[in-house]
Amino acid sequence: MTREQIKDELKGIIGDYVPEKELLESLSEEHELIGDLKINSAHIVDIVLDIEDKYDIMIEDEAIGKMGTVGESIDIIFQKLDSK
């Protein structure tokens, strides 16, 4: 699985929680989930649960705190997939 594939799948997951859908059209790895995409911080847990279900992985609380940007989220997904 490539970074671009995970980014596309992540875009689908976070799309439900982004209030301004047009922000998804130019999604980059530098976009901050809460700041740039305006995702409610309470929805981060929902996003993590959706990611865990999609990839059959477990993301610990410490790793959740490091998922500030789209790119950081992709990095964590890759790390978890590699350790499976």
N, C-alpha and C positions, 0 to 999 in steps of 0.2 A: 504494500500500500504506500502511495506517495504522499508527500506533504499536501500537494494540490488536491488529491482525493479526500484526505482528511479535512482540509479546509472547506471543500464543497459540502461534505457531510455535516461539519460543524455549523456551517452557514444555515443548513436546513434545521438543525437543532435549535440554534439561538434565534432563528427567525420568528418563532412563536413569541419570543419575549422582547423583541425590539419594537418599540412603539412607532418609530418612524421607518417604515419598510424601505424607503428609498436609500437609507444608509447602507443597506445590504448590497446594493448594486455596485458600490465601489469598495467593498470589504477588502481590507488588507491586514497583514499580520501585525501591523503596528497599531491597529484600532484597539482602544481600551474598551473592555466589555461594559463597564459602568459609566465611565466618562464620555467616550465618543459615541457609543451605541445606545447610551441612555437606558441600559438595562437596570431595572430595579434590583438593588443588592439582595433583596429577599429571593429573587428569582435565580440567583447564582446556584443555590442548592438544587433547584429544579433542573437547571441545565446540567449540573454535575450528575444528578440521578439519571437524566436522559443519556448522557455520555456513557455512564457505567452500564446501562442496559444495552445500548447500541453496540458497544465493543466488548461486553462481558469482562469488564475490569473493575477494580476497586480503587477509588481515589481518596487518599487519606486527607484529613483536615489540613495538615501541613502543606500538601500539594495544592489544595483548593486555594489557599492564600497566595500561591504563586501564579495563579491563573488570571493575571491582570489584563493581558492582551490576548488577541486571537492567536498570535504566534506562540506565546507562552503556553496557552491551552493546547495547541498542537504538539508542542514539545512534551508536555506531560502525557498526552495520549500516546505518543510514540514510545516514551519510556515505559509506560505500563504495558503496551503491546509487546515490546521487546522482552519484558521480564515474565511474560506468560509462559 
